[in-house]
Amino acid sequence: MSVEETALGTDAEAAAGIARTWREAPLPVKAVIAGIMVNRLGGFLQVFLVLFMVARGFPEVRAGFAVAAHGAGAVAGILLGGWLIGRIGVRLSVVASMALNAALTAAVLYASSYPVMLLLAAGTGAAGQVYRPASAELVSRLTGERRRVMVFAMYRLATNIGTTAAPLIGAALLTHSYALLFWGEAAAALAVAVLGHLLLPADRPTKAARAADGPPRRPEGATGYRAVLRDRPFVLFLAAILGFSAVYTQYLSTLPLAVRAHGFDTLVYGALVAVNGAIVIVCELAVTRKVQRWPARLAAIAGILAVGAGLTAYALPLGVAGLVAATVVWSVGEIIGSPTMTAYPALAAAPENRSRYLGASQAMFGVGSAVGPAAGVAAWALMGDTVWLLCGAVAAFAAVAAYYGMPAPGRRSPRPDPKK
């Protein structure tokens, strides 16, 4: 029996509820989810980097480039993490990622020149994200196929709680000093490294492959990102992720501009973001309990279209109540589609290449999250509220890409061999 079968039951077992899934999850899976929450609770650098650099006398434009360097480093770190698992294993990837991130975050406090600050910003972005494909790989490896969507919903919940609370904790620490702020983040990253070392299984790559996956399904060497790019259906799925993330992140960039342009107070925008956060944190697990029984393609398409519909509704002449209703629609779309799309790469990949598929999908979401806000703001400057119709069109294309990129079970063609 594979680890996936022994950990949470065989693939034929019916999907379980929230409590049972958590109760029966292996300790390393619980450790990964707890570690994600601790790491995100201490994720202050990206939020406060601009303020820190301006306080240190750097021009605002240069501070903005440092944030961009941090984002670029994050995408590179995700791809590196997907590759690194095959070289040193999951546990060492997580431990090294978090330990290096702790050291680099603390070093930011002592950077005196702009080039050093840029290197540290990119380095912290990369080191802080290497753990993501590693943790997702471990969750996929130790979780039965019928439980993955629910477990990844828990994974997302931990991330969302940490991300929501981090700015509030960071603001409190900042009332004392930036040193306390960044040393606090370094301590959180170091705690995750210790947690990973103590609770994650030792997994030299060859041992992990034998224990989790059995004999290789393809010739040796037929793995890596080249194999990902030759998997045409999965490339379409990556296009769906790109379109979805580019549209979804408009609430961070274009929505506040639209709210202000229509004469509403900034508090209205804050309330819309709070509505989204509340729906995701309170409702996602309950919704996932039902959605995990849906075909993956149906869940992804429904989620993408609902997000597109909610954002498109912002083009209407809505009052505050209408803005809230539109926000509820796309927030529900997020919790319908995101857990399935997060878990799907593990289903699409051959076990020996799973980390690359996970890394590619996470990196593509990062690219969309970086490009989408900038493109949205530029489109808003050119076309005003019509940008929301454009969001709906991009979401529709993403849904079509998901339809063809996520074939029904049994209809997926054999994964390509890059040697051919």
C-alpha positions in Angstrom: 0.0 0.0 0.0 1.2 3.5 -0.7 1.6 6.2 1.9 -1.4 8.0 0.4 -3.6 4.9 1.0 -2.4 4.2 4.5 -2.4 7.9 5.7 -6.0 8.8 5.1 -7.7 5.8 3.6 -7.8 4.5 0.1 -8.8 6.6 -2.9 -12.1 4.8 -3.0 -13.0 6.0 0.5 -15.7 8.7 0.5 -14.5 12.2 1.2 -14.9 13.0 4.9 -16.0 16.0 6.9 -13.9 18.7 8.5 -13.4 17.2 11.9 -12.7 13.7 10.7 -10.2 14.9 8.1 -8.3 16.9 10.6 -8.4 14.1 13.3 -7.1 11.5 10.9 -4.5 13.7 9.2 -0.9 12.5 9.8 1.1 14.5 12.3 3.5 15.9 9.6 0.4 17.3 7.7 -0.8 19.0 10.9 2.7 20.3 11.4 2.9 21.8 7.9 -0.5 23.5 8.4 0.5 24.9 11.8 3.8 26.0 10.4 2.2 27.9 7.6 0.0 29.8 10.1 3.0 30.7 12.2 5.0 31.8 9.2 2.2 34.0 7.9 1.5 35.5 11.3 5.1 36.7 11.2 5.0 37.8 7.6 5.7 41.5 8.2 8.5 42.3 5.7 6.4 42.6 2.6 3.8 44.8 4.3 6.1 47.2 6.0 9.2 47.2 3.7 8.2 50.5 2.0 7.7 52.3 5.2 10.9 50.9 6.7 13.0 52.0 3.7 11.4 55.5 3.6 12.1 55.9 7.3 15.7 55.0 6.6 15.9 57.7 4.0 15.5 55.8 0.7 13.3 57.5 -2.0 9.8 56.1 -2.3 10.4 54.9 -5.9 13.4 52.9 -4.8 11.4 51.4 -2.0 8.8 50.4 -4.6 11.5 48.6 -6.6 12.6 46.7 -3.5 9.0 45.4 -3.1 9.1 44.4 -6.8 12.4 42.6 -6.2 10.8 40.8 -3.2 7.9 39.6 -5.4 10.3 38.5 -8.2 12.3 36.6 -5.6 9.2 34.9 -4.4 8.3 33.5 -7.8 11.9 32.3 -8.3 11.8 30.7 -4.8 8.7 28.8 -5.6 10.2 27.3 -8.8 13.5 26.6 -6.9 11.5 24.9 -4.2 9.9 22.6 -6.7 13.3 21.6 -8.1 15.0 21.4 -4.7 12.7 18.7 -3.3 14.2 16.2 -5.8 17.7 17.0 -4.6 17.4 17.2 -0.8 13.9 16.2 0.2 11.0 18.0 1.7 12.1 18.3 5.3 15.5 19.8 4.5 13.9 22.1 1.9 11.5 23.4 4.6 14.1 23.7 7.3 16.7 25.4 5.0 14.1 27.8 3.5 12.9 29.0 6.9 16.3 29.2 8.5 17.7 31.2 5.6 14.7 33.4 5.6 15.1 34.1 9.3 18.8 35.2 8.8 18.0 37.4 5.7 15.0 39.1 7.4 17.2 40.0 10.4 19.9 41.3 8.0 17.5 43.8 6.4 17.7 45.9 9.6 21.5 46.4 9.0 21.5 47.0 5.3 23.0 50.4 4.7 23.2 50.6 0.9 20.5 50.3 -1.8 22.0 47.4 -3.7 22.3 45.4 -0.5 18.7 46.2 0.3 17.6 45.0 -3.1 19.5 41.8 -2.8 18.1 41.1 0.7 14.6 41.9 -0.5 14.9 39.4 -3.4 16.6 36.9 -1.1 13.9 37.0 1.6 11.3 36.7 -1.1 13.0 33.6 -2.5 13.9 31.9 0.8 10.5 32.6 2.2 8.7 30.8 -0.7 10.9 27.7 -1.2 8.9 26.0 1.6 5.6 26.3 -0.3 6.0 23.6 -3.0 7.8 21.5 -0.3 4.9 21.7 2.1 2.3 21.2 -0.6 4.3 18.1 -1.8 4.2 16.6 1.7 0.5 17.3 2.1 -0.2 15.7 -1.3 2.1 12.7 -0.5 0.5 11.9 2.9 -3.1 12.6 2.0 -5.5 10.3 0.1 -6.8 11.7 -3.2 -10.4 12.0 -1.8 -9.2 14.1 1.1 -6.8 16.4 -0.7 -9.3 19.2 -1.5 -10.4 19.4 2.2 -6.8 19.3 3.5 -5.8 22.0 1.0 -8.7 24.1 2.2 -7.3 23.8 5.7 -3.9 24.7 4.2 -5.5 27.9 2.7 -7.3 28.7 5.9 -4.1 28.7 7.9 -2.5 31.0 5.2 -5.5 33.3 5.2 -5.7 33.6 9.0 -2.0 34.4 9.2 -2.1 36.8 6.3 -5.1 38.7 7.8 -3.7 38.9 11.3 -0.1 39.7 10.4 -0.6 43.4 9.5 -2.4 44.0 12.8 0.3 42.2 14.8 3.0 44.1 12.8 1.4 47.4 13.4 1.4 46.7 17.2 5.1 45.7 17.1 5.9 48.8 14.9 4.8 51.1 17.7 7.9 50.0 19.5 10.5 49.6 16.7 11.3 48.2 13.3 13.9 46.0 15.1 11.2 44.3 17.1 9.1 43.9 13.9 11.7 42.2 11.8 13.3 40.2 14.6 9.8 39.0 15.3 9.4 37.8 11.7 12.8 36.1 11.9 11.8 34.4 15.1 8.6 33.1 13.5 10.5 31.7 10.5 13.1 30.1 12.8 10.2 28.5 14.8 8.9 26.9 11.6 12.3 25.6 10.8 12.5 24.0 14.2 9.0 22.6 13.9 9.9 21.1 10.5 13.1 19.5 11.7 11.3 17.9 14.7 8.0 16.8 13.1 8.5 16.3 9.4 9.7 12.8 8.2 13.3 12.5 7.0 13.0 11.9 3.3 16.1 11.5 1.2 14.7 11.7 -2.3 15.3 8.1 -3.3 13.7 6.8 -0.1 10.7 9.1 -0.5 10.2 8.0 -4.0 10.2 4.3 -3.0 8.0 4.8 0.1 5.4 7.1 -1.4 5.2 6.2 -5.1 6.6 2.8 -5.7 8.7 2.2 -8.9 9.0 5.1 -11.3 6.3 5.3 -13.9 8.6 6.8 -16.5 12.2 6.4 -17.5 14.7 8.0 -15.2 15.2 11.6 -16.0 11.8 12.1 -17.5 10.9 14.7 -14.9 11.4 18.4 -14.3 9.9 21.6 -15.5 10.4 20.5 -19.1 7.9 17.7 -18.6 5.5 20.2 -17.1 5.7 22.4 -20.2 5.2 19.4 -22.5 2.0 18.4 -20.7 -0.4 20.4 -22.9 -3.5 20.0 -20.8 -1.6 21.2 -17.7 -0.2 24.2 -19.6 -3.8 25.1 -20.2 -4.5 24.7 -16.5 -1.6 27.0 -15.8 -3.2 29.6 -18.2 -6.4 29.2 -16.2 -4.4 29.9 -13.0 -2.8 32.9 -14.5 -6.1 34.4 -15.7 -7.8 33.6 -12.4 -5.1 35.2 -10.2 -4.8 38.3 -12.4 -8.5 38.9 -12.1 -8.9 37.9 -8.5 -6.2 40.3 -7.3 -8.0 43.3 -8.7 -9.6 43.8 -5.3 -6.2 44.9 -4.1 -5.5 47.4 -6.8 -8.4 48.5 -9.0 -11.3 48.2 -6.4 -10.0 50.9 -4.1 -9.6 53.2 -7.0 -13.2 52.5 -8.1 -14.6 52.9 -4.7 -12.9 56.3 -4.3 -13.9 57.4 -7.8 -17.5 56.8 -7.0 -17.4 59.0 -4.0 -17.3 56.5 -1.3 -15.2 56.7 1.8 -12.1 54.6 2.2 -13.9 52.8 5.0 -16.2 51.3 2.4 -13.3 49.7 0.7 -12.0 48.4 4.1 -15.5 46.9 4.7 -15.5 45.1 1.3 -12.1 43.6 2.1 -13.3 42.6 5.5 -16.4 40.9 4.0 -14.1 38.9 1.7 -11.9 37.9 4.6 -14.8 36.9 6.8 -16.4 34.7 4.1 -13.1 33.0 3.3 -12.1 32.3 7.0 -15.6 31.4 8.3 -17.1 29.6 5.3 -14.4 28.0 3.2 -14.1 24.7 5.1 -17.9 24.3 5.2 -18.3 24.9 1.5 -15.3 22.7 0.7 -17.0 19.8 2.6 -19.6 19.8 -0.2 -17.4 20.9 -3.1 -14.8 18.2 -2.6 -17.3 15.7 -3.9 -17.6 17.6 -7.2 -15.5 16.8 -10.3 -12.4 19.0 -10.1 -13.1 20.6 -13.4 -16.6 21.6 -12.3 -15.4 23.2 -9.1 -12.7 25.1 -10.8 -14.9 26.5 -13.6 -17.7 27.4 -11.2 -15.3 29.2 -8.9 -13.6 31.1 -11.8 -16.9 32.2 -13.3 -18.3 33.3 -10.0 -15.3 35.4 -9.3 -15.6 36.9 -12.8 -19.3 37.6 -12.3 -18.8 39.3 -9.0 -16.1 41.6 -10.3 -18.1 42.3 -13.5 -21.0 43.5 -11.3 -18.8 46.3 -10.1 -19.4 47.9 -13.5 -23.0 48.5 -12.6 -24.1 51.8 -10.8 -24.2 50.2 -7.4 -24.6 51.7 -4.0 -22.8 50.3 -0.9 -25.2 47.4 -0.6 -24.7 46.5 -4.2 -20.9 46.6 -3.8 -21.2 44.3 -0.8 -23.4 41.9 -2.8 -20.9 41.8 -5.7 -18.1 41.2 -3.2 -20.0 38.3 -1.7 -20.4 36.7 -5.1 -16.7 36.7 -6.0 -15.8 35.7 -2.5 -18.0 32.6 -2.8 -16.4 31.9 -6.1 -13.0 32.1 -4.4 -13.9 29.5 -1.8 -15.6 27.2 -4.4 -12.7 27.1 -6.8 -9.4 27.8 -4.9 -9.1 24.7 -2.8 -9.6 22.4 -5.8 -7.2 24.4 -8.0 -4.6 24.3 -5.2 -4.9 20.5 -4.9 -5.3 19.7 -8.6 -1.6 19.7 -9.7 -0.9 16.8 -7.3 -3.6 14.8 -9.2 -2.4 15.8 -12.6 1.3 14.9 -12.0 3.1 11.7 -12.0 4.3 11.2 -8.3 8.0 11.6 -9.2 7.3 15.0 -10.7 4.6 16.2 -8.4 6.7 18.9 -6.7 7.4 20.5 -10.1 3.7 20.6 -11.0 2.9 22.1 -7.6 5.7 24.6 -8.0 4.7 25.6 -11.5 1.0 26.3 -10.4 2.1 28.3 -7.4 4.6 30.3 -9.4 1.9 31.0 -12.1 -0.4 32.3 -9.4 2.4 34.5 -8.2 3.0 35.9 -11.7 -0.7 36.6 -12.1 -0.8 38.3 -8.7 2.1 40.5 -9.7 1.0 41.3 -13.3 -2.7 41.6 -12.6 -2.8 44.6 -10.3 -0.5 46.6 -12.5 -2.5 45.8 -15.6 -5.7 46.5 -13.8 -4.6 49.9 -12.7 -3.4 50.8 -16.2 -6.7 49.6 -17.7 -8.7 51.6 -15.1 -6.8 54.7 -16.1 -7.8 54.1 -19.8 -11.3 52.8 -19.5 -12.7 53.4 -16.1 -15.5 51.1 -15.0 -15.2 49.2 -18.3 -12.2 47.4 -16.7 -14.7 45.3 -14.8 -16.1 43.9 -18.1 -12.6 43.1 -19.1 -12.2 41.2 -15.9 -15.3 39.2 -16.7 -13.9 38.4 -20.2 -10.5 37.3 -18.8 -12.4 35.1 -16.2 -14.4 33.5 -19.0 -11.2 32.7 -21.0 -9.7 31.2 -17.8 -12.8 29.0 -17.3 -12.4 27.7 -20.9 -8.7 27.0 -20.3 -9.7 25.1 -17.1 -12.3 23.1 -19.0 -9.7 21.9 -21.5 -6.8 21.8 -19.0 -8.6 19.7 -16.4 -9.9 16.6 -18.4 -12.5 14.4 -16.7 -11.1 11.4 -14.9 -10.0 8.7 -17.3 -9.8 11.1 -20.2 -6.4 12.6 -19.4 -3.8 11.6 -22.0 -0.5 10.0 -20.8 2.0 12.5 -19.5 4.7 13.3 -21.9 8.3 12.0 -21.8 10.7 14.9 -22.3 13.3 12.5 -23.7 11.1 11.9 -26.8 
